[in-house]
Amino acid sequence: METVNLNWQDGLTFAGKAESGITLTASNDQDEMGKAQGFKPLELLALGVGACTGMDVVSILQKKRQQVSALEVKVTTERAELHPRVWTEVKVHYTITGKDIDPAAVERAIFLSAEKYCASQNMIKITVEIQHEYKIIEA
Protein backbone atom coordinates (compact mmCIF):
# COMPACT_ATOMS: atom_id res chain seq x y z
CA MET A 1 0.00 0.00 0.00
CA GLU A 2 1.22 3.52 -0.81
CA THR A 3 -0.10 6.63 0.87
CA VAL A 4 0.32 10.32 0.14
CA ASN A 5 -0.85 13.09 2.43
CA LEU A 6 -2.21 16.48 1.32
CA ASN A 7 -2.86 19.49 3.50
CA TRP A 8 -4.94 22.42 2.32
CA GLN A 9 -2.93 25.63 2.36
CA ASP A 10 -5.24 28.31 0.99
CA GLY A 11 -7.58 28.84 -1.94
CA LEU A 12 -7.10 25.80 -4.20
CA THR A 13 -3.58 24.98 -3.04
CA PHE A 14 -2.46 21.83 -1.23
CA ALA A 15 0.92 20.74 0.11
CA GLY A 16 1.50 17.10 -0.73
CA LYS A 17 3.92 14.69 0.88
CA ALA A 18 4.74 11.12 -0.08
CA GLU A 19 5.85 8.37 2.30
CA SER A 20 9.37 8.96 0.95
CA GLY A 21 9.30 12.45 2.45
CA ILE A 22 9.30 14.15 -0.95
CA THR A 23 6.96 17.14 -1.07
CA LEU A 24 5.25 19.17 -3.78
CA THR A 25 2.52 21.73 -4.19
CA ALA A 26 -0.68 21.01 -6.11
CA SER A 27 -2.79 24.00 -7.05
CA ASN A 28 -5.19 25.59 -9.49
CA ASP A 29 -4.31 29.02 -8.05
CA GLN A 30 -2.15 31.74 -9.58
CA ASP A 31 -0.40 34.62 -7.86
CA GLU A 32 -1.06 38.28 -8.70
CA MET A 33 1.43 38.02 -11.61
CA GLY A 34 -0.41 35.02 -13.07
CA LYS A 35 2.27 32.52 -12.01
CA ALA A 36 1.06 29.04 -11.11
CA GLN A 37 1.31 28.16 -7.42
CA GLY A 38 1.91 24.46 -8.03
CA PHE A 39 1.25 21.55 -10.33
CA LYS A 40 -2.32 21.14 -11.51
CA PRO A 41 -3.73 17.69 -10.62
CA LEU A 42 -3.82 16.45 -14.23
CA GLU A 43 -0.28 17.75 -14.79
CA LEU A 44 0.77 15.46 -11.96
CA LEU A 45 -0.99 12.55 -13.62
CA ALA A 46 0.76 13.31 -16.93
CA LEU A 47 4.10 13.58 -15.10
CA GLY A 48 3.45 10.19 -13.56
CA VAL A 49 2.76 8.64 -16.95
CA GLY A 50 5.89 10.20 -18.45
CA ALA A 51 8.14 9.24 -15.55
CA CYS A 52 6.79 5.70 -15.40
CA THR A 53 7.27 4.97 -19.08
CA GLY A 54 10.56 6.86 -19.21
CA MET A 55 11.99 4.70 -16.43
CA ASP A 56 10.84 1.57 -18.23
CA VAL A 57 12.17 2.58 -21.63
CA VAL A 58 15.60 3.68 -20.44
CA SER A 59 15.95 0.56 -18.27
CA ILE A 60 14.96 -1.77 -21.13
CA LEU A 61 17.25 0.00 -23.61
CA GLN A 62 20.16 -0.24 -21.17
CA LYS A 63 19.49 -3.96 -20.71
CA LYS A 64 19.56 -4.28 -24.51
CA ARG A 65 22.99 -2.59 -24.37
CA GLN A 66 21.82 0.46 -26.27
CA GLN A 67 24.15 3.44 -25.79
CA VAL A 68 21.53 5.94 -24.60
CA SER A 69 22.96 9.28 -23.50
CA ALA A 70 19.65 11.15 -23.09
CA LEU A 71 15.93 10.42 -23.02
CA GLU A 72 13.19 13.02 -23.10
CA VAL A 73 9.55 12.03 -22.66
CA LYS A 74 6.86 14.52 -23.63
CA VAL A 75 3.25 13.76 -22.68
CA THR A 76 0.60 15.81 -24.49
CA THR A 77 -3.05 15.55 -23.51
CA GLU A 78 -6.35 16.86 -24.83
CA ARG A 79 -9.34 17.29 -22.54
CA ALA A 80 -13.09 17.15 -23.00
CA GLU A 81 -14.91 20.49 -23.02
CA LEU A 82 -17.51 19.42 -20.46
CA HIS A 83 -16.93 18.41 -16.85
CA PRO A 84 -15.36 16.28 -15.59
CA ARG A 85 -13.04 17.34 -18.47
CA VAL A 86 -11.34 13.97 -18.71
CA TRP A 87 -8.53 13.30 -21.16
CA THR A 88 -9.77 12.49 -24.64
CA GLU A 89 -6.34 12.01 -26.18
CA VAL A 90 -2.88 11.21 -24.85
CA LYS A 91 0.31 11.27 -26.90
CA VAL A 92 3.64 10.16 -25.53
CA HIS A 93 6.66 11.26 -27.54
CA TYR A 94 10.12 9.90 -26.74
CA THR A 95 13.31 11.56 -27.94
CA ILE A 96 16.19 9.15 -27.51
CA THR A 97 19.74 10.39 -27.98
CA GLY A 98 22.64 8.00 -28.24
CA LYS A 99 25.10 6.15 -30.41
CA ASP A 100 23.86 3.52 -32.87
CA ILE A 101 20.42 3.21 -31.25
CA ASP A 102 18.42 0.37 -32.83
CA PRO A 103 14.88 1.49 -33.76
CA ALA A 104 13.59 -2.06 -33.19
CA ALA A 105 14.93 -1.95 -29.61
CA VAL A 106 13.21 1.39 -29.04
CA GLU A 107 9.90 0.11 -30.41
CA ARG A 108 10.11 -3.00 -28.24
CA ALA A 109 10.94 -0.97 -25.13
CA ILE A 110 7.98 1.35 -25.73
CA PHE A 111 5.69 -1.63 -26.36
CA LEU A 112 6.79 -3.42 -23.17
CA SER A 113 6.30 -0.26 -21.13
CA ALA A 114 2.83 0.37 -22.58
CA GLU A 115 1.58 -3.20 -22.40
CA LYS A 116 3.36 -4.76 -19.44
CA TYR A 117 5.38 -2.62 -17.06
CA CYS A 118 4.03 0.94 -16.74
CA ALA A 119 1.18 0.89 -14.23
CA SER A 120 0.33 4.53 -14.97
CA GLN A 121 -0.26 3.89 -18.67
CA ASN A 122 -2.09 0.66 -18.02
CA MET A 123 -4.52 2.38 -15.64
CA ILE A 124 -5.42 5.24 -17.95
CA LYS A 125 -5.50 3.28 -21.23
CA ILE A 126 -8.75 1.75 -20.01
CA THR A 127 -10.43 5.12 -20.56
CA VAL A 128 -8.34 6.84 -23.24
CA GLU A 129 -6.21 5.67 -26.13
CA ILE A 130 -2.52 6.41 -25.75
CA GLN A 131 -0.49 7.09 -28.87
CA HIS A 132 3.29 6.61 -28.87
CA GLU A 133 5.89 8.09 -31.17
CA TYR A 134 9.64 8.43 -31.00
CA LYS A 135 12.62 10.11 -32.55
CA ILE A 136 16.21 8.94 -32.36
CA ILE A 137 19.02 11.50 -32.39
CA GLU A 138 22.51 10.24 -33.15
CA ALA A 139 24.97 11.51 -30.54
GROMACS elastic network, one bead per residue, 0.5 to 0.9 nm:
[ bonds ]
;  ai    aj funct       b0    kb
    2    18     6  0.84159   500
    2    19     6  0.73901   500
    3    18     6  0.66716   500
    3    19     6  0.63582   500
    4    16     6  0.69377   500
    4    17     6  0.57154   500
    4    19     6  0.62494   500
    5    15     6  0.81905   500
    5    16     6  0.56208   500
    5    17     6  0.52689   500
    5    18     6  0.64381   500
    5    19     6  0.81997   500
    6    14     6  0.59291   500
    6    15     6  0.54258   500
    6    17     6  0.64023   500
    6    18     6  0.88838   500
    6    25     6  0.89621   500
    6    26     6  0.88348   500
    7    13     6  0.85638   500
    7    14     6  0.52845   500
    7    15     6  0.52266   500
    7    16     6  0.65186   500
    7    17     6  0.87077   500
    8    11     6  0.81517   500
    8    12     6  0.76527   500
    8    13     6  0.60921   500
    8    15     6  0.64830   500
    8    16     6  0.88850   500
    9    12     6  0.77704   500
    9    13     6  0.54690   500
    9    14     6  0.52475   500
    9    15     6  0.66124   500
   10    13     6  0.54886   500
   10    14     6  0.74011   500
   11    14     6  0.87164   500
   11    27     6  0.85102   500
   11    28     6  0.85569   500
   11    29     6  0.69327   500
   12    26     6  0.82451   500
   12    27     6  0.54717   500
   12    28     6  0.56303   500
   12    29     6  0.57455   500
   13    25     6  0.70121   500
   13    26     6  0.58037   500
   13    28     6  0.66784   500
   13    29     6  0.64817   500
   13    37     6  0.72974   500
   13    38     6  0.74385   500
   14    24     6  0.85501   500
   14    25     6  0.58024   500
   14    26     6  0.52633   500
   14    27     6  0.62205   500
   14    38     6  0.85050   500
   15    23     6  0.71319   500
   15    24     6  0.60319   500
   15    26     6  0.64246   500
   15    27     6  0.86931   500
   16    22     6  0.83449   500
   16    23     6  0.54748   500
   16    24     6  0.52611   500
   16    25     6  0.58672   500
   16    26     6  0.69942   500
   17    20     6  0.79043   500
   17    21     6  0.60361   500
   17    22     6  0.57057   500
   17    24     6  0.65980   500
   17    25     6  0.87853   500
   18    21     6  0.53854   500
   18    22     6  0.55420   500
   18    23     6  0.64918   500
   18    24     6  0.88678   500
   19    22     6  0.74801   500
   20    23     6  0.87632   500
   24    38     6  0.75670   500
   24    39     6  0.80357   500
   25    37     6  0.73032   500
   25    39     6  0.62706   500
   25    40     6  0.88017   500
   26    37     6  0.75418   500
   26    40     6  0.56511   500
   26    41     6  0.63769   500
   26    44     6  0.81850   500
   27    30     6  0.81702   500
   27    36     6  0.75281   500
   27    37     6  0.58540   500
   27    39     6  0.57573   500
   27    40     6  0.53266   500
   27    41     6  0.73172   500
   28    36     6  0.73180   500
   28    37     6  0.72903   500
   28    38     6  0.73357   500
   28    39     6  0.76509   500
   28    40     6  0.56675   500
   28    41     6  0.81164   500
   29    34     6  0.87417   500
   29    35     6  0.84374   500
   29    36     6  0.61771   500
   29    37     6  0.57218   500
   29    38     6  0.77140   500
   29    40     6  0.88329   500
   30    33     6  0.75028   500
   30    34     6  0.50938   500
   30    35     6  0.51001   500
   30    37     6  0.54288   500
   30    38     6  0.84822   500
   31    34     6  0.52284   500
   31    35     6  0.53581   500
   31    36     6  0.66198   500
   31    37     6  0.66946   500
   32    35     6  0.74287   500
   35    38     6  0.89978   500
   36    39     6  0.75278   500
   36    40     6  0.85975   500
   37    40     6  0.88991   500
   39    42     6  0.81780   500
   39    43     6  0.60634   500
   39    44     6  0.63217   500
   40    43     6  0.51465   500
   40    44     6  0.64812   500
   40    45     6  0.89479   500
   41    44     6  0.51925   500
   41    45     6  0.65496   500
   41    46     6  0.88984   500
   42    46     6  0.61798   500
   42    47     6  0.84663   500
   42    87     6  0.89561   500
   43    46     6  0.50352   500
   43    47     6  0.60487   500
   43    48     6  0.85144   500
   44    48     6  0.61288   500
   44    49     6  0.86883   500
   45    48     6  0.50256   500
   45    49     6  0.63592   500
   45    50     6  0.87300   500
   45   120     6  0.82335   500
   46    49     6  0.50764   500
   46    50     6  0.61871   500
   46    51     6  0.85342   500
   46    75     6  0.62763   500
   46    76     6  0.79581   500
   46    77     6  0.79280   500
   46    90     6  0.89600   500
   47    50     6  0.50804   500
   47    51     6  0.59436   500
   47    52     6  0.83302   500
   47    75     6  0.76221   500
   48    51     6  0.51812   500
   48    52     6  0.58910   500
   48    53     6  0.85014   500
   48   120     6  0.66109   500
   48   121     6  0.89163   500
   49    52     6  0.52231   500
   49    53     6  0.61895   500
   49    54     6  0.83198   500
   49    75     6  0.76924   500
   49    92     6  0.87516   500
   49   118     6  0.78096   500
   49   119     6  0.83643   500
   49   120     6  0.51660   500
   49   121     6  0.58804   500
   49   124     6  0.89128   500
   50    53     6  0.54428   500
   50    54     6  0.57920   500
   50    55     6  0.84567   500
   50    73     6  0.58633   500
   50    74     6  0.68133   500
   50    75     6  0.61237   500
   50    92     6  0.74303   500
   50   120     6  0.86733   500
   50   121     6  0.88177   500
   51    55     6  0.60199   500
   51    56     6  0.85636   500
   51    73     6  0.77624   500
   52    55     6  0.54010   500
   52    56     6  0.64374   500
   52    57     6  0.87978   500
   52   113     6  0.82813   500
   52   117     6  0.86009   500
   52   118     6  0.56614   500
   52   119     6  0.74828   500
   52   120     6  0.65796   500
   52   121     6  0.79728   500
   53    56     6  0.50080   500
   53    57     6  0.60170   500
   53    58     6  0.85384   500
   53    73     6  0.82287   500
   53   110     6  0.76108   500
   53   113     6  0.57058   500
   53   114     6  0.72858   500
   53   117     6  0.80821   500
   53   118     6  0.56761   500
   53   119     6  0.87910   500
   53   120     6  0.80792   500
   53   121     6  0.76142   500
   54    57     6  0.51672   500
   54    58     6  0.60794   500
   54    59     6  0.83414   500
   54    71     6  0.74814   500
   54    72     6  0.77453   500
   54    73     6  0.62896   500
   54    94     6  0.81324   500
   54   110     6  0.89205   500
   54   113     6  0.85199   500
   55    58     6  0.54884   500
   55    59     6  0.60175   500
   55    60     6  0.85291   500
   55   113     6  0.88993   500
   55   118     6  0.88138   500
   56    59     6  0.52121   500
   56    60     6  0.60463   500
   56    61     6  0.85168   500
   56   109     6  0.73552   500
   56   110     6  0.80361   500
   56   112     6  0.81077   500
   56   113     6  0.56874   500
   56   117     6  0.69796   500
   56   118     6  0.69914   500
   57    60     6  0.51971   500
   57    61     6  0.60362   500
   57    62     6  0.84915   500
   57    71     6  0.88043   500
   57   106     6  0.75761   500
   57   108     6  0.88989   500
   57   109     6  0.51344   500
   57   110     6  0.59887   500
   57   112     6  0.82051   500
   57   113     6  0.65375   500
   58    61     6  0.51289   500
   58    62     6  0.60602   500
   58    63     6  0.85809   500
   58    68     6  0.75886   500
   58    70     6  0.88969   500
   58    71     6  0.72250   500
   58    96     6  0.89589   500
   58   109     6  0.80770   500
   59    62     6  0.51756   500
   59    63     6  0.62405   500
   59    64     6  0.86771   500
   59   109     6  0.86258   500
   60    63     6  0.50491   500
   60    64     6  0.62335   500
   60    65     6  0.86978   500
   60    66     6  0.88568   500
   60   105     6  0.84908   500
   60   106     6  0.86994   500
   60   108     6  0.87042   500
   60   109     6  0.57292   500
   60   110     6  0.89258   500
   60   112     6  0.85907   500
   60   113     6  0.87909   500
   61    65     6  0.63462   500
   61    66     6  0.53132   500
   61    67     6  0.80159   500
   61    68     6  0.73884   500
   61   101     6  0.88751   500
   61   105     6  0.67286   500
   61   106     6  0.69133   500
   61   109     6  0.65588   500
   62    66     6  0.54016   500
   62    67     6  0.71222   500
   62    68     6  0.71900   500
   63    66     6  0.74710   500
   64   105     6  0.72747   500
   65    68     6  0.86545   500
   66    98     6  0.78345   500
   66    99     6  0.77649   500
   66   100     6  0.75621   500
   66   101     6  0.58627   500
   66   102     6  0.73919   500
   66   105     6  0.80336   500
   67    97     6  0.85206   500
   67    98     6  0.53905   500
   67    99     6  0.54387   500
   67   100     6  0.70904   500
   67   101     6  0.66172   500
   68    71     6  0.73473   500
   68    96     6  0.68789   500
   68    97     6  0.58743   500
   68    99     6  0.68229   500
   68   100     6  0.89311   500
   68   101     6  0.72738   500
   68   139     6  0.88393   500
   69    96     6  0.78703   500
   69    97     6  0.56273   500
   69    99     6  0.78762   500
   69   139     6  0.76453   500
   70    95     6  0.79929   500
   70    96     6  0.59591   500
   70    98     6  0.67408   500
   71    94     6  0.69239   500
   71    95     6  0.56893   500
   71    97     6  0.62574   500
   71    98     6  0.88393   500
   72    93     6  0.80806   500
   72    94     6  0.56960   500
   72    95     6  0.50546   500
   72    96     6  0.65914   500
   72    97     6  0.85833   500
   73    92     6  0.68286   500
   73    93     6  0.57207   500
   73    95     6  0.65075   500
   73    96     6  0.87196   500
   74    91     6  0.80108   500
   74    92     6  0.57455   500
   74    93     6  0.50983   500
   74    94     6  0.64615   500
   74    95     6  0.83118   500
   75    90     6  0.69854   500
   75    91     6  0.57167   500
   75    93     6  0.64441   500
   75    94     6  0.88642   500
   76    89     6  0.80949   500
   76    90     6  0.57774   500
   76    91     6  0.51441   500
   76    92     6  0.64947   500
   76    93     6  0.81682   500
   77    87     6  0.63718   500
   77    88     6  0.74716   500
   77    89     6  0.55196   500
   77    91     6  0.64084   500
   77    92     6  0.88258   500
   78    86     6  0.84015   500
   78    87     6  0.55560   500
   78    88     6  0.55523   500
   78    89     6  0.50321   500
   78    90     6  0.66231   500
   78    91     6  0.89345   500
   79    82     6  0.86941   500
   79    85     6  0.54930   500
   79    86     6  0.54403   500
   79    88     6  0.52630   500
   79    89     6  0.70856   500
   80    83     6  0.73577   500
   80    84     6  0.77987   500
   80    86     6  0.56193   500
   80    87     6  0.62448   500
   80    88     6  0.59559   500
   81    84     6  0.85565   500
   81    85     6  0.58387   500
   81    86     6  0.85954   500
   82    85     6  0.53139   500
   82    86     6  0.84210   500
   83    86     6  0.73838   500
   85    88     6  0.85026   500
   86   128     6  0.89572   500
   87    90     6  0.70602   500
   87   127     6  0.84248   500
   87   128     6  0.67895   500
   88   127     6  0.84458   500
   88   128     6  0.59872   500
   88   129     6  0.78320   500
   89   128     6  0.62663   500
   89   129     6  0.63369   500
   89   130     6  0.67862   500
   89   131     6  0.81010   500
   90   128     6  0.71703   500
   90   129     6  0.65939   500
   90   131     6  0.62387   500
   90   132     6  0.86896   500
   91   129     6  0.86327   500
   91   130     6  0.57434   500
   91   132     6  0.58746   500
   91   133     6  0.77190   500
   92   130     6  0.72139   500
   92   131     6  0.61332   500
   92   133     6  0.64226   500
   92   134     6  0.83009   500
   93   131     6  0.83849   500
   93   132     6  0.58978   500
   93   134     6  0.53679   500
   93   135     6  0.78704   500
   94   110     6  0.88685   500
   94   132     6  0.78697   500
   94   133     6  0.63814   500
   94   135     6  0.63266   500
   94   136     6  0.83461   500
   95   133     6  0.88066   500
   95   134     6  0.57120   500
   95   136     6  0.58998   500
   95   137     6  0.72368   500
   96   101     6  0.81910   500
   96   106     6  0.84516   500
   96   134     6  0.74577   500
   96   135     6  0.62475   500
   96   137     6  0.61113   500
   96   138     6  0.85398   500
   97   101     6  0.79196   500
   97   135     6  0.84636   500
   97   136     6  0.58107   500
   97   138     6  0.58676   500
   97   139     6  0.59255   500
   98   101     6  0.60744   500
   98   136     6  0.76945   500
   98   137     6  0.65333   500
   98   138     6  0.54061   500
   99   137     6  0.83437   500
   99   138     6  0.55695   500
   99   139     6  0.53580   500
  100   138     6  0.68634   500
  100   139     6  0.83933   500
  101   104     6  0.88410   500
  101   105     6  0.77088   500
  101   106     6  0.77571   500
  101   136     6  0.71971   500
  101   137     6  0.84873   500
  101   138     6  0.75820   500
  102   105     6  0.52809   500
  102   106     6  0.65225   500
  102   107     6  0.88632   500
  102   136     6  0.88631   500
  103   106     6  0.50059   500
  103   107     6  0.61602   500
  103   108     6  0.85638   500
  103   135     6  0.89868   500
  103   136     6  0.76961   500
  104   107     6  0.51002   500
  104   108     6  0.61158   500
  104   109     6  0.85503   500
  105   108     6  0.51199   500
  105   109     6  0.60819   500
  105   110     6  0.86142   500
  106   109     6  0.50994   500
  106   110     6  0.61818   500
  106   111     6  0.85347   500
  106   134     6  0.81292   500
  106   136     6  0.87813   500
  107   110     6  0.52018   500
  107   111     6  0.60921   500
  107   112     6  0.86268   500
  107   133     6  0.89606   500
  107   134     6  0.83471   500
  108   112     6  0.60762   500
  108   113     6  0.85220   500
  109   112     6  0.52034   500
  109   113     6  0.61661   500
  109   114     6  0.86074   500
  110   113     6  0.51603   500
  110   114     6  0.61177   500
  110   115     6  0.85280   500
  110   132     6  0.77174   500
  110   133     6  0.89084   500
  110   134     6  0.89760   500
  111   114     6  0.51428   500
  111   115     6  0.59154   500
  111   116     6  0.79443   500
  111   132     6  0.89414   500
  112   115     6  0.52660   500
  112   116     6  0.52453   500
  112   117     6  0.63228   500
  112   118     6  0.82409   500
  113   116     6  0.56365   500
  113   118     6  0.50838   500
  113   119     6  0.86699   500
  113   121     6  0.81463   500
  113   122     6  0.89972   500
  114   117     6  0.67758   500
  114   118     6  0.59900   500
  114   119     6  0.85279   500
  114   121     6  0.61013   500
  114   122     6  0.67171   500
  114   125     6  0.89314   500
  114   130     6  0.86676   500
  114   132     6  0.88663   500
  115   118     6  0.74228   500
  115   121     6  0.82161   500
  115   122     6  0.68941   500
  116   119     6  0.79894   500
  116   122     6  0.78154   500
  117   121     6  0.87584   500
  117   122     6  0.82093   500
  118   121     6  0.55548   500
  118   122     6  0.62607   500
  118   123     6  0.87398   500
  119   122     6  0.50056   500
  119   123     6  0.60511   500
  119   124     6  0.87362   500
  120   123     6  0.53422   500
  120   124     6  0.65140   500
  120   125     6  0.86422   500
  121   124     6  0.53853   500
  121   125     6  0.58672   500
  121   126     6  0.88587   500
  121   130     6  0.78461   500
  122   125     6  0.53678   500
  122   126     6  0.70365   500
  123   126     6  0.61160   500
  123   127     6  0.81691   500
  124   127     6  0.56510   500
  124   128     6  0.62470   500
  124   129     6  0.82315   500
  124   130     6  0.83974   500
  125   129     6  0.55061   500
  125   130     6  0.62558   500
  126   129     6  0.77018   500
